[in-house]
Amino acid sequence: MASFTRRALQQTLLTLLETMSLDKITVKGIVDTCGISRNTFYYHYEDIPSLLADTLETEFAKTAQSGDPLSRLLTLVAEHRRVFAHIDGSQSRELFRKRLRQAMEASLREELAQRSPSLSPAALDTLAIFFTGGYGALFIRWLEQGAQEPPAEFLARLNAVLPLVDEAVRRASLGKQP
């Protein structure tokens, strides 16, 4: 029952985010829409940012389940432009961007490990963090521009960077500085 209620609260938050800024959403609005008591809300979450963090965790975890996680992440954001624009335009922007960076880094780390299983843990860590910074900056710009460019086109632009990734992986595998 607890997971059902948590998911209902997450879905309610996402529904409300379709039409209003995160900063305008209240616990009262969530519980009224969801049809639960305030006590039930507070049994599951400390506050709206903790609900948001759990919701992002749930939604981003879905993108990592199969296929290309980065592509699935882009598609998720593009399909829910209003939701993510409302989150990114709120006081919880940093929470959102931190979780987004974590999802991207996990995706890139997996990609790098597949490209070169012989990478040392230190080289893998360095490359994952470095390329997450670049990909993350491009992703944030795409989001700030309303995620209007179709995910497939944006992903193709991101993939244009892959020769740099491959060269960095090659150099790191040879023991050279990335």
PyMOL commands that set and color helices and strands:
alter all, ss='L'
color gray80, all
select helices_A, chain A and resi 2-17+22-24+27-34+38-44+48-63+69-79+81-88+93-115+121-144+151-159+162-173
alter helices_A, ss='H'
color red, helices_A
deselect
rebuild
show_as cartoon
